[in-house]
Amino acid sequence: MTAQYIEGEGKAPSHVHAASVHTHDHYHVSHHHKSGLAALGDDFEHRAYWHTHEHNHAELTHSHDYSQADEDQHHAKEAHIHDHGHPTETAG
């Protein structure tokens, strides 16, 4: 496992989230290429989809500019990536 640390702290002090496995509706975001030629920087649009299944989060050390209470309350609204073949396992 790679050691994590903070270079520059946000408004919330650096903190560690323990590894966890849980279930909630969660989002995935893709970059969808628009058809035809578009102006530079306007070639892609974000497309979101969501579903629910048990999944894991590896241990995470981080900081941010919003409160930890907001982070905890809105966790299920965050988009994230995992292996759908093994959503409760962390590659490593």
GROMACS elastic network, one bead per residue, 0.5 to 0.9 nm:
[ bonds ]
;  ai    aj funct       b0    kb
    1    92     6  0.73401   500
    4    60     6  0.74734   500
    4    61     6  0.59180   500
    4    62     6  0.81044   500
    5    14     6  0.85563   500
    5    61     6  0.63670   500
    5    62     6  0.72274   500
    6     9     6  0.66014   500
    6    14     6  0.68363   500
    6    61     6  0.74200   500
    6    62     6  0.62229   500
    6    63     6  0.71302   500
    8    63     6  0.83516   500
    9    12     6  0.73253   500
    9    13     6  0.61980   500
    9    14     6  0.62840   500
    9    62     6  0.84394   500
    9    63     6  0.58414   500
    9    64     6  0.73163   500
    9    65     6  0.86765   500
   10    13     6  0.64316   500
   10    14     6  0.76167   500
   10    63     6  0.54616   500
   10    66     6  0.81929   500
   11    63     6  0.76683   500
   11    64     6  0.62070   500
   11    66     6  0.65869   500
   11    67     6  0.76238   500
   12    15     6  0.83940   500
   12    63     6  0.58750   500
   12    64     6  0.55630   500
   12    65     6  0.58344   500
   12    66     6  0.63179   500
   12    67     6  0.57969   500
   12    68     6  0.67865   500
   13    62     6  0.84130   500
   13    63     6  0.58563   500
   13    64     6  0.76797   500
   13    68     6  0.89209   500
   14    61     6  0.69235   500
   14    62     6  0.53420   500
   14    64     6  0.78067   500
   15    60     6  0.82420   500
   15    61     6  0.56177   500
   15    62     6  0.57759   500
   15    63     6  0.64941   500
   16    59     6  0.70872   500
   16    60     6  0.55712   500
   16    62     6  0.66144   500
   16    63     6  0.89391   500
   17    20     6  0.84205   500
   17    57     6  0.88687   500
   17    58     6  0.83439   500
   17    59     6  0.55905   500
   17    60     6  0.51338   500
   17    61     6  0.63975   500
   17    62     6  0.84094   500
   18    57     6  0.83017   500
   18    58     6  0.72445   500
   18    60     6  0.67501   500
   18    61     6  0.87656   500
   19    56     6  0.73265   500
   19    57     6  0.55173   500
   19    60     6  0.73985   500
   20    55     6  0.84101   500
   20    56     6  0.55466   500
   20    57     6  0.53712   500
   20    58     6  0.67088   500
   20    59     6  0.76302   500
   20    88     6  0.89411   500
   21    54     6  0.67598   500
   21    55     6  0.55077   500
   21    57     6  0.64124   500
   21    58     6  0.87583   500
   21    88     6  0.63824   500
   21    89     6  0.89209   500
   22    53     6  0.82669   500
   22    54     6  0.53618   500
   22    55     6  0.57351   500
   22    56     6  0.63498   500
   22    57     6  0.84276   500
   22    88     6  0.85452   500
   23    26     6  0.86344   500
   23    52     6  0.66179   500
   23    53     6  0.55447   500
   23    55     6  0.62579   500
   23    56     6  0.85448   500
   24    51     6  0.82017   500
   24    52     6  0.54946   500
   24    53     6  0.67299   500
   24    54     6  0.73514   500
   24    55     6  0.85481   500
   24    76     6  0.62536   500
   25    50     6  0.64694   500
   25    51     6  0.52284   500
   25    53     6  0.72714   500
   25    76     6  0.63569   500
   25    77     6  0.81261   500
   26    49     6  0.83739   500
   26    50     6  0.53235   500
   26    51     6  0.57718   500
   26    52     6  0.61984   500
   26    53     6  0.84655   500
   26    75     6  0.88037   500
   26    76     6  0.56223   500
   26    77     6  0.64843   500
   26    78     6  0.69025   500
   26    79     6  0.64611   500
   26    80     6  0.76308   500
   27    48     6  0.65505   500
   27    49     6  0.56219   500
   27    51     6  0.68664   500
   27    52     6  0.89310   500
   27    76     6  0.79596   500
   27    77     6  0.69092   500
   27    78     6  0.64877   500
   27    80     6  0.66075   500
   27    81     6  0.87276   500
   28    47     6  0.83242   500
   28    48     6  0.56135   500
   28    49     6  0.54383   500
   28    50     6  0.60715   500
   28    51     6  0.86666   500
   28    78     6  0.85407   500
   28    79     6  0.50796   500
   28    80     6  0.59277   500
   28    81     6  0.68163   500
   29    46     6  0.64580   500
   29    47     6  0.55781   500
   29    49     6  0.65727   500
   29    50     6  0.87816   500
   29    79     6  0.65428   500
   29    80     6  0.79408   500
   29    81     6  0.88466   500
   30    45     6  0.82364   500
   30    46     6  0.57812   500
   30    47     6  0.52600   500
   30    48     6  0.64184   500
   30    49     6  0.84967   500
   31    44     6  0.58491   500
   31    45     6  0.57111   500
   31    47     6  0.63654   500
   31    48     6  0.89847   500
   32    43     6  0.83789   500
   32    44     6  0.53015   500
   32    45     6  0.52500   500
   32    46     6  0.61427   500
   32    47     6  0.65146   500
   33    43     6  0.58337   500
   33    45     6  0.66180   500
   34    37     6  0.80181   500
   34    38     6  0.77519   500
   34    42     6  0.84303   500
   34    43     6  0.57272   500
   34    44     6  0.56956   500
   34    45     6  0.70620   500
   35    38     6  0.81784   500
   35    43     6  0.82586   500
   36    43     6  0.87305   500
   37    40     6  0.89248   500
   37    43     6  0.74550   500
   38    41     6  0.80204   500
   38    42     6  0.58984   500
   38    43     6  0.54255   500
   38    44     6  0.89267   500
   39    42     6  0.54134   500
   39    43     6  0.68069   500
   40    43     6  0.65734   500
   41    44     6  0.75633   500
   42    45     6  0.76496   500
   48    79     6  0.85485   500
   50    79     6  0.87498   500
   52    55     6  0.88352   500
   53    87     6  0.81733   500
   54    87     6  0.69220   500
   54    88     6  0.66100   500
   55    82     6  0.77563   500
   55    84     6  0.86841   500
   55    86     6  0.83004   500
   55    89     6  0.77457   500
   56    82     6  0.80960   500
   56    87     6  0.63972   500
   56    89     6  0.64798   500
   56    90     6  0.73334   500
   57    60     6  0.80022   500
   57    82     6  0.87743   500
   57    88     6  0.80138   500
   57    89     6  0.86598   500
   57    90     6  0.77577   500
   58    89     6  0.87454   500
   58    90     6  0.66170   500
   63    66     6  0.88515   500
   64    67     6  0.77033   500
   64    68     6  0.85308   500
   66    69     6  0.84512   500
   66    70     6  0.66632   500
   66    71     6  0.72561   500
   67    70     6  0.51556   500
   67    71     6  0.63431   500
   67    72     6  0.87659   500
   68    72     6  0.61295   500
   68    73     6  0.84676   500
   69    72     6  0.51787   500
   69    73     6  0.60342   500
   69    74     6  0.85246   500
   70    73     6  0.50625   500
   70    74     6  0.59538   500
   70    75     6  0.82324   500
   71    74     6  0.54224   500
   71    75     6  0.57744   500
   72    75     6  0.54325   500
   72    76     6  0.86555   500
   73    76     6  0.79390   500
   73    77     6  0.89880   500
   74    77     6  0.54174   500
   74    78     6  0.71752   500
   75    78     6  0.56034   500
   75    79     6  0.89765   500
   76    79     6  0.80866   500
   81    84     6  0.88628   500
   82    85     6  0.87262   500
   82    86     6  0.79484   500
   82    87     6  0.57827   500
   82    88     6  0.84018   500
   82    89     6  0.85946   500
   82    90     6  0.81183   500
   83    86     6  0.53571   500
   83    87     6  0.51224   500
   83    88     6  0.83213   500
   83    89     6  0.79743   500
   83    90     6  0.83303   500
   83    91     6  0.85419   500
   84    88     6  0.87171   500
   86    89     6  0.55998   500
   86    90     6  0.82153   500
   87    90     6  0.78712   500
